[in-house]
Amino acid sequence: MTNGRLEIDFAGIQFKNPFMLSSAPPSMNPRLVTRAARLGWGGTVLKTVTESPTVDPRTRLGALRKDGKLIGMNNIELLSRETVDTWINSYIPKMKSDSPEDFVLIASIMSSPEPEGWTALAEKFSVPGIKGIELNVSCPHGSPEKHMGAFIGQNADLVENVTRAAKKGTDLPLLVKLTPNVTDVVPIAQAAKKGGADGVSAINTVESLIGIDVETATPMPQAFPSKPGESLSTYGGFCGPAVRPIGLRIVSQIARGVPDLLISGIGGIEDWYSAAEYLMVGAGTLQVCTAAMWHGFGIIKDMTSGLEGFMSRKGYENLDSMVGVALPKLTTWEALDKLPPVVAKITDACTGCKKCVIACADGGYVAIQMRDGKAVVNAEKCDGCGLCYVVCDDRAVDFVYNG
Ligand SMILES: Cc1cc2nc3c(=O)[nH]c(=O)nc-3n(C[C@H](O)[C@H](O)[C@H](O)COP(=O)(O)O)c2cc1C
């Protein structure tokens, strides 16, 4: 599985490929972690551990579907159910001994805003086999009620303080896992850096209410009561392909705003293409949760071979040459050229489904008609908005300079 093109040095840690499991159920015990390790994952961030083990509601996962297809998930799960002692004395030694030597283990810890807890946990997890520590200041549900998780991650001063406190307890590289549930992520990332972080991981889940079962007027996911009766719910964390645009936005904002900070990209990574997107906006390593939960750890094979094949086709010799290559093309809205003479052109791939005709009539400029079973753009009426491109499932829309 090792492939030179996919190797990367990230905060002094050597990865054979950039793909890690993120801190979540797939990294909650030795059985899961060693299975992923043997299938070729580059590493994992372990399920977050705090001073007292979690007791979770049932159920705790909710789904967002479009036309029957899963596009997102939310969860109201908290942290590891195991004690710090179990992790240190049993889980981590077993994960290490049963995994290939080059598989990277990163611990994930969470504590209250008091610095002592972070120092103590960072010290405890600085054991043989652990290559780095991720600070979870970003869980959006449950934890903030206890002034933990995103309660800390939404406050730059607290982020700086707890990062500094964790740094006191360890010489290992530190990553601070950030929440997207902030107005501006850049000052938070700067605070992590000021506190001594080597990098940040982004994003944790997006605070959400995944849906309502309207037949029973029940918010989802439904947390069953201890004895049969009415289920309640609470706000959870949204993840999976639907959050990718938010993850890409946050990662690119950090990369542009704090250029020398390492970033581990997370949020809807499901294949080599989405991996390449995150690399191109500045992520040096990549973390996956939902795709591994939905499709299994075997997805690593297509992700590594697909990414390697893409890099080879495009002439990227190594990951470093690809990290951030899309960033110079991101600018402010004000700096964009306005109304260039660009219009849509429908290509031969058009199947005549009429979606663009309908969309352009009611959401655009009435610039597309059907002719001989195919859609045709009237260049004089087309405003170049791109709606036809958006609704076309056949990828039959190009843009051309008119005249
Ligand atoms: C059920 C579940 C549990 C999670 N638990 C944790 C956790 O303990 N610590 C943490 O930092 N992130 C946790 N996460 C967040 C993921 O690590 C990840 O940041 C998020 O799901 C976005 O990535 P994805 O779109 O690939 O799922 C959890 C996510 C899910 C779905």
The ligand as a MOL file (V3000), in Angstrom:
LIG
                    3D

  0  0  0     0  0            999 V3000
M  V30 BEGIN CTAB
M  V30 COUNTS 31 33 0 0 0
M  V30 BEGIN ATOM
M  V30 1 C -21.1150 9.1080 15.3930 0
M  V30 2 C -20.0010 10.1140 15.3660 0
M  V30 3 C -19.1860 10.2820 16.4650 0
M  V30 4 C -18.1610 11.2230 16.4530 0
M  V30 5 N -17.3390 11.3280 17.5260 0
M  V30 6 C -16.3240 12.2190 17.5260 0
M  V30 7 C -15.4030 12.2790 18.6090 0
M  V30 8 O -15.4890 11.5350 19.5830 0
M  V30 9 N -14.4050 13.2000 18.5260 0
M  V30 10 C -14.2490 14.0340 17.4560 0
M  V30 11 O -13.3160 14.8400 17.4410 0
M  V30 12 N -15.1080 13.9720 16.4130 0
M  V30 13 C -16.1290 13.0820 16.4160 0
M  V30 14 N -16.9540 12.9880 15.3250 0
M  V30 15 C -16.7560 13.9070 14.1700 0
M  V30 16 C -15.9080 13.2620 13.0640 0
M  V30 17 O -14.6350 12.8940 13.5340 0
M  V30 18 C -15.7470 14.1970 11.8650 0
M  V30 19 O -15.1020 15.3730 12.2950 0
M  V30 20 C -17.0730 14.5750 11.2180 0
M  V30 21 O -17.9480 13.4720 11.2020 0
M  V30 22 C -16.9020 15.1120 9.8020 0
M  V30 23 O -16.2980 14.1610 8.9640 0
M  V30 24 P -17.1480 13.2310 7.9270 0
M  V30 25 O -17.9640 14.1380 7.0840 0
M  V30 26 O -16.1180 12.4300 7.1990 0
M  V30 27 O -18.0270 12.3640 8.7820 0
M  V30 28 C -17.9710 12.0400 15.3060 0
M  V30 29 C -18.7980 11.8550 14.1930 0
M  V30 30 C -19.7940 10.9110 14.2020 0
M  V30 31 C -20.6470 10.7080 12.9820 0
M  V30 END ATOM
M  V30 BEGIN BOND
M  V30 1 1 1 2
M  V30 2 1 2 3
M  V30 3 2 2 30
M  V30 4 2 3 4
M  V30 5 1 4 5
M  V30 6 1 4 28
M  V30 7 2 5 6
M  V30 8 1 6 7
M  V30 9 1 6 13
M  V30 10 2 7 8
M  V30 11 1 7 9
M  V30 12 1 9 10
M  V30 13 2 10 11
M  V30 14 1 10 12
M  V30 15 2 12 13
M  V30 16 1 13 14
M  V30 17 1 14 15
M  V30 18 1 14 28
M  V30 19 1 15 16
M  V30 20 1 16 17
M  V30 21 1 16 18
M  V30 22 1 18 19
M  V30 23 1 18 20
M  V30 24 1 20 21
M  V30 25 1 20 22
M  V30 26 1 22 23
M  V30 27 1 23 24
M  V30 28 2 24 25
M  V30 29 1 24 26
M  V30 30 1 24 27
M  V30 31 2 28 29
M  V30 32 1 29 30
M  V30 33 1 30 31
M  V30 END BOND
M  V30 END CTAB
M  END
